[in-house]
Amino acid sequence: MDWKFPFSPGVRRLISAAVVVSLTLTWVGDITVLTAQRNSPTSWVAVFVTGPLAVLALPDTRWMPSLTVRATGVAIMSMTLSCLCLFVSPSAGDWGLLETLALLFLTARVLGVTQHTRTAAWTVTLLVVSVMMLPLRIGTLDAFVTGGYLLTVALALCVIIGYSTRALEARRQRAVQDVRQAERLALARDLHDLIAHHMTGIIVQANAARTVCATAPEKVEPVLEAIARSGTETLESMRRLVRVLREDNHTALRPADLISELGGLIADFSRRQPDAPAARLEATAAVRTNRFSPEVETSVYRVVQEALTNVHRHAPGEHVVVRLDADPGWLHVTVSNSWAQRRTGSPAGGRSGLGLIGLRERVEALDGTFSAGPEHPGRWEVRAGLPRSPAASPLNPPRPAKK
């Protein structure tokens, strides 16, 4: 069952297993009571028809209608059976605990996962009415009062659980949106600084071309080519820039200095963990001899920075390897660390999980790919692939031979 609650996958599996076990034991109990006592035909319908159908409405599958449609159908079916017990077959019988439990679970689930508030409200109202009508099947006033009281308490607990889950999910969604917005603004600030760097170079080269135009015309063409190349890189950065918001105290990563910046970052990480093996930086020759667009270098730095922060918080003392590789179209960065099987308790700062969301937002904004998770037994990896700038070229390209 996919409950879509804001819990980790392990907790979701535990909740689903507990629900399946409780529903199975409840159905076994219903069948045992039904075969041991003489009950009305409506009790058999409740145990073998409406109860199982209500359970089948709980999980989500591709071929089933939406949750609200399923919950509405189950509620109407249950209310119809209760009315039949009251007006057509008023003899005493059991109302079916499996159906009751399934309706209570549906109430909590609809309230917890339905996005539209109005739809959730009227669907939960139908479910509540159907649950409160269940004691009508017994046929006695004392049983109706006692059953109504117990069901009221159970419904109140389910509503509280559903509303709490809904509030937690809404708060998580707001936190995710805040992280994504902050990452977009940070990327915009970095791009602003890097575009300013390009434009400064273009202005300097244009002034140089105007100076040498009269005295050395043959030197003008290489300068114009450099201006065109810088302008292309600037337009490529501007294409990715949606909004620009700059803070006065913000400083961006210096372009064309990726290896040294990462070396300093990894050295600082190793100093903070004196008892752990020193972190290692591996960069292929393709990375060391080529240059990349400034926004790509800045994003690689942010990926490594966030990955090392997560290692320090979640797996202190483990061995870390940062690897950079490049091919003709992409720059790849991988941060891997050994993963202790023991649990060390809650990390410093808690477990928000929002840092990886910000990284994914930054990388995908540059048309890249991002993944994080256990890749091998005992190892955790953060991988990012970023497309190289169309204008990327070797740092020291061979000069054309003079004719």
PyMOL commands that set and color helices and strands:
alter all, ss='L'
color gray80, all
select helices_A, chain A and resi 9-36+41-56+67-87+97-113+117-132+134-137+141-212+217-240+258-272+285-288+294-314+354-365
alter helices_A, ss='H'
color red, helices_A
select strands_A, chain A and resi 280-283+320-326+330-338+369-376+379-387
alter strands_A, ss='S'
color yellow, strands_A
deselect
rebuild
show_as cartoon
